[in-house]
Structures are given as C-alpha cells and as structure tokens.
C-alpha cells in the first residue's frame, strides 16, 4: 500500500507559479552578427594572410551581384526566421576599395533581407588610400556608423616594409577626415615588426591617442606561410624580428600607455574607451555569426563553417545557393571547449554562464586544465570568474590549446607540421 497522500489539485502547466513579464521579452528575436567579406585590395600587403585578390572592375561588379544572391538565399532560410542582426561588419580585403555606391547597395540589400535591430553598430574597414571626404560622407549617409582603418604604423619605414598602399601622411589625413562623420573609429596597429624598437612602438601608440579615436586594435606580427613576409623570412632577408622579451615589453607598454588615456583592454587584442567596444567582435566571441562572401567564416546552429576561399568557385556557387565549402557540427564537448577558448580570448570566463548553458559545473569538465593554468600563473580563479592574467596574454594561444580535444590537437599538429 502506498504511503503517498493523494493530491487532488488539478494542474496542467509547469512551473505552477508565474511572475510579471513583458510580452516583448517573450517574442524578442535572437541576436546574430553579420559579416560581409570584400576580398579586393588595391595592392596585397606583404604580411596579410587573409583571403584577398587584386581588384578588377568587372570582377568587383560580378562579386557584388553574387554577394546579393547569397544574401537573398541565406536570409530566406527558415533557421534564421527568429533572428535579428545585432551588428554588421564589412571586412576584407579592403571594403573601402569598392565605390560608396556599391557598399551602399550591399548594405541596403542586407537591410531589406534581414531584420536589423534598432541602433545597431555597422562597421566598415577602410584603407587610408581609398577614402576621401565625399566617400566618407556617402558611407555615413548609407548607415555605416563605425569605421576601422588598417593603419598598421605611423612610421613610413615600417609601412614601406609592410607593403601598404598608404603612407603616414595619408593615414593621419584619413582619420582626421573620418572624425567629421564618425564618432566611433578604430585603428589597427602592429607591433613586433622587423627591426622595430620599443621606442618605435611607443611613438605609434602616442600618435594614435593624439588622434582622439575611440578604439584601438593592437596585434603582434605573425609571419604566416603563403605571405611575402614568410618567403622573406625563409630567405633570411626579412630583418630581425623582436625577441620574445621585447614583444612582452611592447604588449605591457600598450596596457600602461593606453590605460592612462582611458582605454581598457576588453578582448585579447582590442582596447576601447568606455561604451565604444566593437559589438561585432563581442558577438563573435559569445554568440552566433553569419559570414557572407568569399572565404567568410560563420558560427550558427552549432556549426562552424566557411565559404569557398577561391573567388571563381565562390562566384559560381553563390549564383546557385550555398557557397559553403567546409564546416563541422560541434559535439556537446566541442561546444564547451569553444566556450572556454572564446572566453579566454575575451580575457574572462563566467562559470555560472557555463553551467546555465551546459547544465554542468565548469570545474567538473575542465578541472585539469584550470588547475594547470592557475599553477602556471596564467589565469586567476575567483568565485565564478576565471580571468587571464597579464602573463597569460603572451601565451594566449597556448592557453586556448589546453582546451582542444585530443582529435583537434592532433589535426592542428599535423597542419603545423605540413604548413609551418
């Protein structure tokens, strides 16, 4: 005979008690970032590893047409019906090498086919050599509200070595012109360049802060196979690359000097004044992103995937539907690993969010890695937060590799063996 006392209350819903909520919260669309890749450049910089092609007028016209077809096709997928775009980023290549009319056409087409949240940040990458006041004015009118310049350096000696299309005078002039139309401006700056001294890097940082921009991206040179720099290094004529200790001094100088000017490092390579962070960069580290265009990467519906890297192949495939060339559906464990890696790149991991997302304590899954990195003084662990320590920033990709699965570590080692 059961010991249960019969409960006669009649209910069909659970939880049994509800609390005040606004209808807008219930029917709010999920957020997604939108990346548009423009692979054309006036000239190919010697250090750049990204998907890019020398510009040809007719090819650009073909590309804009194909890109619009991909936008229309992807936006019509049922899986995206409950999503709204929270940030847009036009990257490259050199998006500003397209005419203002072409960039406006692409952005307008995106607006017409995706739901844009009100007041979203829309960024366009630009080279100082391919903008003038008229183009900047037209881009602002089209709806772009943030511009990112690939300055790299204000030192003509280094710009020449990097093979850029601009010099320091064009760089300063372009930024000053842009300030008339954009209140959110990012400058990309590189350090640990061949023959660069700590004093050279300090001068670049000071010049950047004097321009009164709101955001800086600083990253150490990585000599990647397939670039001109890699070939020069192999021939031992690239020049002396600063030692690890010098690079370390440059990294710490960035924090010290920029910190005094009100900038905060909020991602591994990005500094911003308060409220001027890159919405798209933050979305790529914590949410879903759809990438459109040749070689564009996406993360959506538990898939990591990439469009065709070959321009001709992309043009052909975008005409007929999906231009996706490679991808992988992440397992539950890989989703956890990705969460940790993206968290490290944003310098902070929240264990409560991990538990809410995956239903398990973070420390139970990654106790070995966390204990090791903590003992190595690469991270700090306090309550529900794991933070990357200053020393850990220097080894950030080592930290990330700690969370690779055995399979992915093996694939990476094989890739490095054959390509590095």
N, C-alpha and C positions, 0 to 999 in steps of 0.2 A: 504494500500500500504506500502511495507517495506521501511524502511529508510536505509537499507544496500546498500552500493555501491558495485556493482558486481565485484568480484575479478576473473580475467581471468587467473591468474598464475596457471600453471599445475604442481602438485606435488603429489607424492605417498609415500614419505618417511618422517619420523619424528624421531628426530628433523631435521629441514630443513638445518642446518649447521653442518658440521663435522670438526674435528680438527686432527692434526697429531697423529697417534697411531701406535705402532708396532704390527705386526701380532702375535708375541709371547705372548703379553698381552691378545689377544683375545682368543687364543686357549690354554692358560695355564690351567692346571688341578687344581681342588680344592684340598685343603690340608686336610689331615686326619692323626690322630695319630694312632699308632698300639700298643696295649698292649698284651703281651703274659704272661699268668699266669702259673707258675710252682709251684704246690701246695705241693711239697715234702720237708721235713726237716729231718735233722739228729736226732734232738730232738725237742720237742714242748716247746717253751719258755712259761713261766708261765703267761705272760701279753698279749700275742698275740691273737687278736680277728679274724684274717683273715682265709680264707679257706686254710687249710693245713692238710697234712697227713704224718705219719711216713713213711720214704722211704722203698720201697721193690723193689729189682732189676727188677723182672718180671713185676711188676705193672708200673714201670717207662717206660719200653720198650713198654708196651701196650699204655701208655699215649702219648708217642711221636708219635706213629702210629696214634692214634685217633686225636691228635692235627694237624697232617699233613693233615688228611682228612677234618678236619674243615677248615683249611686254604684254601685248594683247593676249597671246596664248597662255602665258603663265598666270596672268591676273584672272583668267577665266576658270582656273582650276578650282573645283569645289572645296578642296582642303584649305584654300585661302579665304573662303567666304566670311569667316568670322574674325578676320584680322584687319587691323588698321595700321597704316605706316606711321611710325613714331619718329623716324629720322631718315634722311636721304643723303647719300654721299656719292658724288661723281669723282671717281679716281682714275688713275692711269698708270702708264702713259701720261699724256698731258691733255686733260679735258679742255683747257683754255685754248688749245690749238684749233679746236672747232670754232666756227663763227658763233657769235652771240645768237644768231637766228637759229642755228642748228641745236645749240644747247637749250634754247627756249622751247624749241619744238619737242625735244625729248622730254623735258621736264613737264610740259603741258600734257603730253601724251600719258605720262605716268599719272598725273593728277586725274586724268579722265578715266583711267582704268583701275586705279587703286583708290581706296578710301584713305585720305590723308587726315591725320588728327590736326586740330586747330593749333596754330602757332608752332609747328614743328621746325626743327633745325634742318636746313638744307645747305649742304656744303659742296663747293666746287673746288677742286685742286687746280692750281694755276702756276705757270712759269712766268717770271717777270718779263721775259722777252715776247710773250704772246698776249699781253693785255695793254690796253690804253684806256684813257678816261671814258671814251664812248662805249667800249665793250663793258667796262665795269658798271657803267650806268645802266646799260641794257640788261646785264645779268641781275642786277638788283631789282629792276623793274619786273623781270621774269619770275622772281620769287626766291632766288638764291639769297640767303641771309647770313652766310658764313663763307669765308674764302681761306684757302690754305695754300701758301706759297712754298714751293720747293727751293728755298734759298740755298741751303747746304752750308754756305760760308759767306762772310763779307770780305774775305781775303782773295784778291784776284789770282794770287799764286795757286791757291788751292782750287779755285773754280776752274782754272785752266787745266789743272791736273785731273779734275773730276770729269772734264769734257762737257760742262754745262753750256747752254745756249745763251746764258746771261753773264754779265759782269756785276761787280758790286754796286756801281752807279745805277744800273737798271734795277737792281734788287731794291735799293733804298727808294728810288723813284716810284716803283710799282706799289710798294707798301704804303707810301705817303698818299698816293692817288686813291688806293683802296679805302683808306681811312675816311674819305669823303662819302663813301657809300655803304661801308660795312662796319658794324661795331663789334663783330666777332671775327678776329683774324688770327690764323695760326701760321707760324713759321717753322719749317723743318730745318734743323741744323745737325751737322755731322761732326763727330769728334773721333779721335784716334786715327786721323788721316795720316798718310805717309809724310814724314818729316814735320808733323805738327807738334808744337810745344804746348805746355800748359798755359803759357802766356798768350799764345795764338788763340787758344780756346777761350780764355778769359776775355780777350778782346771781342771775339764774336758774340759772346753772351752779353757783354756790356752794350754793344751796338744794337743787339736785338731788343734789349729792355728800353733803350733810349727811344726806340720807335713806338713805344707805348701800345704794343699789341696785347691781346688778352690770353694768348695760348702759345706755348712752345712745345715742339716735339724734338727731343734730342736723342740721337742714337749713334752708337759706335759703328764705325765701318766694319762691314762683314764682307770679306773677299769671297765671292760666290763663284763656283765653277760655271763657265759659259760666258762670264763677263770679260771685258777687256782687261780690267784690273787683275783678274785671275791669271790671264795669259802673261801679263807683265810680271806678276809675282813669280810665276813658274820660270820665267827667263831671268829672274833676279834683277830686274831693272825698274821695279815699282817704286823703290825707295824704302827707307826704314820705317816700318810701322811701329808706333809707340808700344813700349813694353806693357805687360800686364799692370805693373805698378804705376806707370804713367797714366794708363787708361783709368785705373782706380782713382787717381788724383783728379782726373778730369770729371769723372762721374760725381765724386763728392763735392767738387767745386761747383758743379751745376746746382746741387741741392742748396749749398750755402749761399751762393750769389743770388740765385733766383728766389730763394726763401726770403731774403732781405727785401726783395722787390714785391713781395706779396703773392708770389706764385707757390702753389702746392703741387707736389708730385702725387697724382692720383692714379696713374697707371705706370707700368714699368718704364715707359719712355715719354710720358706726357705730363706737362705742367700746365696749370691753368690758374687764372685769377678766380676768385670766388664767383660761382654761378656761370662760368664761361667754359665749362668742360665740354668735350665732344660727346654729344648724345649718341652719335653713331658708334663711336669707339666703345662706349659703355654698353651699348646694345649687343655688340659683337661678343662681349665677354660674359654677358649674363642672360642673353635671350636668343631669339631666332632672327635670322637674316636671309633675305633672298638676294642673290647676286645675279645680275643680268649683264650680258656682253661676253666677249671673247675672254676666256680664262678666269671668269668670275667665280668666286667660291660662295657657297651657301651653307647654312645650317638650319634645317627645317624638318619637323615631323620625325625627329630622332635620326635623321640622315645628315651626314656631312658629304657634300658633293661639289663637283666643279664642272664648269662648261669647257668645251674644247679649247685647247691652247692655240691651235692652228687657225689662223684668220680665215683662210679659204674654207676650211671644214666648218667653222662656225657659221659663216655666211650661208653655206648650203643647208646646214641643219636648222638654223633659225627660221629659214623660209618654210620649213615643213613641220615645225613643232618643237619638241625638246632639243636643246643644244647640249644637254648633259653628256659628258664623256666618261666621268669616273665618280664613284661615290661609295659610301658604306653606311649601312644601317647600324647604329650603335647598339650594343647589348646594354643591359642594365648596368653591368660593371663598368663598361666603357663610358656610359653617361656619368657615372660617379667620378671616374678618372678625369673626364673632361671638365667637370665641375671644379675639381681640385686644381687642374692646370690653369684654367681661366681665372680662378680665384687668385692664384699666385701671381699671374700677370697683372692683376688689379691690386696686388700687394696686400689683400686681406681676404680671408675665408671665414664665413659665418657658419658655425657648426649647427646652429638652430635652423637655418635655412636648408642646410644639407638634410637634416632629419625630417623636416617638413616635406621636402621634395622626394626623398627616397625611403622614408619610413624606417630608418636605422641610424644608430649613433655613428657619427663620422669616425670616432676613435676606434670603434669595433672593426671598421673596414680597413683603416689605414694607420693603425697603431704603430706598426713597424717603421713606416716612412716618417711619421710625425716625430717619433722618439729619436730617430737618427738625425733628422734635420735640426731638431731642437738641441741635441747634444753638440752638433757642429756649429751652433750659434748662427744658423741661417734664418731661423724663424723664432718668434716668441708665441707662447700659448697662454692665453689669459681668458678664463671663463669660456665664453662662447666664440672667441675670436682667435684666429691664427694670423699673425702679421709677418710679412717679410722684413727682416732686419736689413740695415744698410749693407752689410757684408753679403747678404743673400742676393741683393740686386745684381752683384757682379757675377754670381753663379746661377742666375735665374733659370737658365735652360737646363742646368744640371738638376735644379730643384724640380722642374717640370718632369724631367725624365724619370725621377723617382716614382712617379705615378703612372708611367706607361705600363701596360700589360706586358707579360713576357713575349707574347706574339708581336706586339707593336715595337717593342725594343729590338727584337730580332730583325724585323723588317727595316728598322731605321739603321741598324748596324750594317746590314747588307747594302743599303743605299749609300751610306757613307763610304763603305769600302770601295764601291764602284764609281763614286762621283767626286770624292774629296781627295 
